[in-house]
Amino acid sequence: MKIRATLSSLCLVTFLLTASGCGSSDATAPVTGIVTLDGNPVFPARVTFTPKAQGGSTDAGVASSASTEPDGSYSIDAAQIGENIVGVMVLPTDEDSEEAEDNERPPVAGKPEKSMYTVESGGSRIDIRLTTPPAPGGKGRRRGDDEDD
């Protein structure tokens, strides 16, 4: 009788741990937010969440990504819970053509306020703030700007 109770308890604990996702690196949650560059919405861009490998493991999990909307918002349905390295890639637009005025071109890149974010089990709102880094030898210049303005 005592063995049956112990086995039943062990089965119940195993079921509860499995059902709660304990020990699973595949647990995911939704993430939403807004990407801004110097306070302005970033569009079009691709936001990618890449799970950070834990404890010397080389298996970090599967990355997830989404495109931004015109207001800079993004929504990822299933980002891996835990620490993620977040990257933003600004995508080319029609305005990036040679005929575009310099003041219409988006900056080539932005430096993130931070690159590591934590996705919580119930879902997370993560706003990503980018700033334009100053160009070498000049303040606030962008690649492609002419030196002889």
Backbone bond lengths (Angstrom), bond angles and torsions (degrees), N, CA, C in turn:
res aa  C-N    CA-C-N  psi(-1)  N-CA   C-N-CA  omega(-1)  CA-C   N-CA-C  phi
1 M - - - 1.447 - - 1.527 110.69 -
2 K 1.339 116.09 -41.86 1.448 120.94 179.84 1.531 110.87 -64.90
3 I 1.334 118.29 -37.68 1.461 122.52 179.23 1.524 109.63 -66.15
4 R 1.321 117.95 -42.08 1.461 121.60 179.91 1.533 110.28 -62.54
5 A 1.322 118.05 -41.06 1.470 121.48 178.67 1.525 110.85 -65.91
6 T 1.324 117.11 -40.09 1.458 121.28 178.70 1.522 110.35 -65.43
7 L 1.344 117.45 -43.96 1.462 121.25 178.63 1.530 110.98 -64.33
8 S 1.309 116.55 -39.22 1.473 120.13 178.51 1.521 110.37 -64.62
9 S 1.322 116.69 -42.57 1.471 121.02 178.15 1.521 110.69 -63.60
10 L 1.319 117.46 -43.07 1.454 121.98 179.56 1.533 110.64 -62.98
11 C 1.314 117.11 -42.92 1.474 120.73 177.95 1.525 110.65 -63.41
12 L 1.332 117.32 -40.85 1.461 121.36 -179.85 1.530 110.54 -64.71
13 V 1.334 117.55 -44.75 1.465 121.58 179.26 1.528 110.07 -63.06
14 T 1.327 117.62 -44.19 1.465 121.55 178.72 1.522 110.76 -60.79
15 F 1.333 117.01 -43.73 1.465 120.82 178.47 1.523 111.21 -62.23
16 L 1.332 117.07 -45.40 1.467 120.63 -178.70 1.521 111.75 -63.94
17 L 1.319 117.65 -41.34 1.459 120.69 178.66 1.522 111.22 -65.41
18 T 1.323 116.60 -40.75 1.460 120.59 179.05 1.523 110.48 -67.46
19 A 1.309 117.33 -44.18 1.472 121.56 -177.85 1.517 111.89 -66.26
20 S 1.325 117.36 -32.14 1.461 119.82 -178.35 1.523 112.41 -84.16
21 G 1.325 117.00 -7.84 1.457 119.98 178.89 1.516 112.77 84.06
22 C 1.315 117.96 10.28 1.458 121.43 -178.95 1.518 109.52 -60.72
23 G 1.308 116.39 127.91 1.448 121.53 179.13 1.511 113.73 82.99
24 S 1.296 117.05 -1.20 1.459 119.44 -179.35 1.514 110.46 -93.19
25 S 1.337 116.15 127.92 1.458 119.76 177.91 1.525 110.76 -88.07
26 D 1.347 116.04 0.92 1.456 120.67 -178.80 1.519 112.71 -95.44
27 A 1.317 118.77 3.11 1.456 121.58 -178.77 1.526 109.40 -67.31
28 T 1.330 115.96 131.97 1.454 120.65 -177.38 1.525 110.99 -127.93
29 A 1.325 114.57 164.96 1.462 121.54 177.51 1.525 108.03 -152.39
30 P 1.330 117.02 156.49 1.468 119.83 178.21 1.526 112.04 -73.52
31 V 1.324 115.45 149.65 1.464 121.85 176.38 1.530 107.89 -133.90
32 T 1.317 116.45 133.77 1.461 121.81 174.66 1.523 108.05 -131.48
33 G 1.316 115.88 161.53 1.455 119.77 177.65 1.513 111.18 172.80
34 I 1.318 114.99 -172.76 1.454 122.36 178.87 1.521 108.35 -129.52
35 V 1.336 116.20 136.77 1.459 121.64 176.36 1.525 107.34 -103.05
36 T 1.343 115.93 126.12 1.458 120.54 177.52 1.519 110.37 -126.71
37 L 1.318 115.07 150.32 1.458 122.58 174.75 1.517 106.60 -122.45
38 D 1.311 116.33 113.92 1.469 122.22 -176.22 1.529 110.81 53.68
39 G 1.337 116.11 36.35 1.459 121.77 177.02 1.511 115.09 88.19
40 N 1.330 118.76 -5.03 1.468 122.46 -179.64 1.530 110.38 -104.74
41 P 1.349 117.82 144.25 1.467 120.30 179.70 1.524 111.56 -59.59
42 V 1.326 116.45 142.57 1.459 121.99 178.68 1.528 108.60 -101.68
43 F 1.332 116.43 119.18 1.457 122.90 179.18 1.515 108.61 -155.62
44 P 1.284 119.29 135.26 1.456 127.77 -8.19 1.531 110.71 -84.26
45 A 1.313 115.23 146.64 1.464 120.91 178.45 1.520 108.62 -151.40
46 R 1.314 115.09 163.17 1.467 122.06 176.86 1.519 107.54 -118.21
47 V 1.336 116.78 125.40 1.458 123.54 178.58 1.529 107.30 -103.53
48 T 1.348 117.15 128.26 1.461 120.89 -178.81 1.522 110.43 -125.68
49 F 1.331 115.84 130.43 1.462 123.24 174.73 1.523 107.13 -107.20
50 T 1.345 116.80 118.07 1.459 122.38 179.27 1.520 108.38 -115.42
51 P 1.334 117.80 117.62 1.467 119.98 -178.44 1.523 111.51 -59.01
52 K 1.328 115.84 141.78 1.465 121.62 177.53 1.528 108.21 -84.67
53 A 1.331 116.58 131.46 1.463 120.79 176.81 1.521 109.23 -63.52
54 Q 1.316 116.31 140.36 1.462 121.88 -176.77 1.525 111.50 -109.32
55 G 1.311 116.09 144.36 1.455 122.89 170.79 1.516 116.36 52.43
56 G 1.313 118.36 44.55 1.450 121.40 176.71 1.518 114.00 79.02
57 S 1.311 117.37 0.12 1.461 121.07 178.23 1.525 110.12 -72.33
58 T 1.321 115.70 147.60 1.462 119.45 175.21 1.527 110.91 -96.67
59 D 1.343 116.76 -7.95 1.466 121.44 179.22 1.526 108.98 -93.66
60 A 1.328 115.45 100.47 1.461 119.88 -177.12 1.519 112.34 -89.02
61 G 1.299 118.52 -18.76 1.456 120.88 -176.57 1.513 110.62 108.89
62 V 1.323 115.71 -171.39 1.454 122.05 -174.74 1.526 110.46 -99.75
63 A 1.324 116.15 132.25 1.466 121.06 177.63 1.523 109.07 -74.21
64 S 1.332 115.69 154.83 1.458 121.29 175.74 1.522 107.84 -133.73
65 S 1.338 116.01 151.07 1.462 118.40 -176.92 1.519 111.26 -149.82
66 A 1.324 114.38 166.72 1.470 121.70 177.78 1.520 108.54 -155.14
67 S 1.319 115.31 157.97 1.466 121.45 175.75 1.521 109.40 -92.83
68 T 1.330 115.47 150.18 1.460 119.35 177.07 1.526 110.06 -81.58
69 E 1.320 114.87 155.35 1.462 123.75 174.70 1.533 107.70 -92.26
70 P 1.341 118.98 170.63 1.468 120.50 -179.57 1.537 114.56 -55.78
71 D 1.342 117.51 -26.13 1.469 119.84 178.36 1.530 112.38 -88.14
72 G 1.353 117.36 6.59 1.465 122.31 179.10 1.516 113.75 86.82
73 S 1.330 118.00 -2.77 1.462 120.28 -177.95 1.528 111.00 -76.99
74 Y 1.339 114.91 153.69 1.458 121.57 175.58 1.524 108.02 -142.22
75 S 1.315 116.14 160.17 1.456 121.21 179.11 1.521 108.93 -147.45
76 I 1.330 115.76 121.93 1.460 122.32 177.50 1.524 106.81 -113.12
77 D 1.326 116.49 125.63 1.462 120.54 -176.90 1.526 113.14 -73.68
78 A 1.337 117.84 -34.62 1.465 120.30 -171.94 1.522 111.83 -144.67
79 A 1.334 116.39 81.45 1.469 121.09 173.08 1.526 107.39 -93.48
80 Q 1.318 115.91 146.26 1.458 119.29 -178.66 1.526 110.24 -67.54
81 I 1.325 116.02 133.20 1.461 122.29 179.78 1.529 109.19 -67.02
82 G 1.325 116.08 139.61 1.458 121.88 179.50 1.513 110.71 116.05
83 E 1.332 116.05 -164.01 1.456 120.81 -178.09 1.527 110.74 -74.14
84 N 1.329 115.25 134.09 1.464 122.25 179.42 1.517 109.69 -131.70
85 I 1.317 115.76 142.14 1.459 121.58 171.29 1.523 105.32 -88.04
86 V 1.328 116.59 126.27 1.455 120.80 -174.66 1.522 109.84 -110.42
87 G 1.318 115.11 132.36 1.455 121.16 177.86 1.517 110.56 -126.68
88 V 1.327 115.83 150.24 1.462 121.59 177.03 1.523 107.69 -128.46
89 M 1.333 116.17 127.25 1.452 121.19 176.18 1.527 108.01 -115.40
90 V 1.332 115.43 117.43 1.459 119.91 176.93 1.524 107.44 -75.27
91 L 1.323 116.06 128.22 1.458 121.54 -177.58 1.522 110.68 -93.63
92 P 1.322 118.29 152.09 1.467 120.46 179.65 1.529 111.08 -68.70
93 T 1.329 115.31 150.85 1.458 121.51 175.95 1.515 108.42 -123.93
94 D 1.307 117.04 174.81 1.462 120.95 176.11 1.522 110.95 -62.83
95 E 1.341 116.25 -26.07 1.460 120.46 -179.33 1.522 112.24 -72.02
96 D 1.326 117.29 -9.93 1.458 120.81 -179.01 1.529 112.79 -82.47
97 S 1.305 117.66 7.51 1.459 120.53 -179.36 1.524 110.07 -72.22
98 E 1.324 116.18 166.08 1.468 121.56 -179.36 1.524 112.23 -62.03
99 E 1.344 116.71 -26.53 1.458 120.18 -177.62 1.528 112.83 -78.34
100 A 1.314 117.25 -13.71 1.464 119.94 -176.91 1.530 110.73 -67.77
101 E 1.302 115.47 143.78 1.464 120.72 175.83 1.528 108.56 -69.51
102 D 1.326 116.54 149.68 1.462 120.40 179.98 1.521 112.07 -56.07
103 N 1.334 117.34 -38.96 1.463 119.03 -176.81 1.524 112.39 -75.76
104 E 1.351 118.42 -7.53 1.456 121.45 176.48 1.520 111.99 -94.06
105 R 1.327 117.81 -15.37 1.457 121.03 -177.92 1.523 109.89 -78.11
106 P 1.334 116.20 134.71 1.458 117.64 174.97 1.517 110.06 -72.65
107 P 1.326 118.27 151.91 1.462 119.26 175.56 1.524 110.10 -58.26
108 V 1.320 116.23 149.10 1.451 120.84 -176.77 1.519 111.48 -66.08
109 A 1.315 117.99 -39.85 1.458 120.42 -176.89 1.510 110.56 -151.68
110 G 1.297 114.48 161.22 1.454 120.73 174.89 1.511 109.64 -132.04
111 K 1.306 115.92 151.55 1.458 121.19 178.34 1.528 107.54 -94.78
112 P 1.343 117.89 125.08 1.461 119.39 -179.62 1.521 112.05 -70.78
113 E 1.322 114.40 147.34 1.463 121.23 175.63 1.530 109.70 -58.41
114 K 1.326 115.43 -40.40 1.463 122.05 171.72 1.516 107.78 -153.54
115 S 1.331 117.44 160.25 1.463 119.72 -175.42 1.524 113.25 -111.95
116 M 1.326 118.19 -7.65 1.461 121.89 -178.96 1.528 109.06 -115.88
117 Y 1.321 115.99 127.20 1.463 121.63 178.87 1.526 108.59 -131.92
118 T 1.337 116.61 153.41 1.454 121.52 179.19 1.519 110.21 -106.19
119 V 1.329 115.76 125.25 1.460 121.89 175.11 1.530 106.91 -90.77
120 E 1.328 115.93 122.95 1.464 121.89 -178.49 1.525 110.35 -87.76
121 S 1.330 116.79 156.02 1.462 121.42 -175.64 1.527 113.70 -63.11
122 G 1.306 118.91 -29.44 1.460 120.38 -179.46 1.516 113.46 -88.93
123 G 1.326 117.36 2.19 1.459 121.50 -175.49 1.522 109.29 107.04
124 S 1.306 116.56 157.64 1.461 120.41 -175.72 1.520 111.28 -141.55
125 R 1.332 115.07 148.93 1.461 121.98 168.62 1.523 105.15 -107.48
126 I 1.330 116.43 116.46 1.455 121.22 -178.07 1.523 108.36 -127.70
127 D 1.330 115.77 106.45 1.458 121.64 175.29 1.522 108.10 -88.25
128 I 1.315 116.22 132.20 1.461 121.67 -176.53 1.524 108.28 -109.69
129 R 1.319 115.21 116.79 1.466 120.92 -178.64 1.522 109.50 -104.75
130 L 1.340 114.87 122.90 1.464 121.45 177.47 1.518 108.55 -110.62
131 T 1.328 115.80 149.93 1.461 120.86 174.27 1.520 108.30 -127.80
132 T 1.322 115.97 146.56 1.459 120.67 178.28 1.521 108.59 -76.41
133 P 1.335 117.06 120.07 1.465 118.46 178.31 1.526 109.84 -75.05
134 P 1.326 117.22 144.58 1.464 118.67 176.78 1.522 110.06 -65.76
135 A 1.316 115.78 143.26 1.462 120.87 178.70 1.522 109.36 -73.42
136 P 1.325 117.59 151.61 1.454 119.70 177.49 1.527 110.31 -60.68
137 G 1.299 116.30 132.66 1.458 121.35 177.29 1.513 114.08 78.36
138 G 1.297 118.51 1.16 1.462 120.62 -179.90 1.505 110.47 -156.02
139 K 1.295 115.58 154.22 1.447 120.51 -177.57 1.523 109.87 -95.24
140 G 1.336 117.02 119.77 1.442 121.61 173.47 1.517 115.86 71.75
141 R 1.328 119.43 14.89 1.464 120.34 -179.00 1.527 108.53 -83.24
142 R 1.311 115.09 153.58 1.452 120.77 179.69 1.512 109.74 -115.91
143 R 1.317 115.28 153.91 1.452 120.58 176.00 1.520 107.89 -59.38
144 G 1.314 116.63 134.23 1.458 120.46 179.43 1.521 112.12 99.54
145 D 1.348 118.01 -14.22 1.470 119.99 176.96 1.511 108.44 -71.62
146 D 1.314 116.66 141.12 1.460 120.51 177.38 1.517 109.96 -78.07
147 E 1.313 115.43 142.35 1.457 120.29 178.59 1.518 111.03 -72.34
148 D 1.342 118.21 -29.04 1.464 122.15 -176.28 1.518 110.64 -98.96
149 D 1.309 117.89 68.18 1.470 121.53 -178.56 1.491 111.17 -72.27
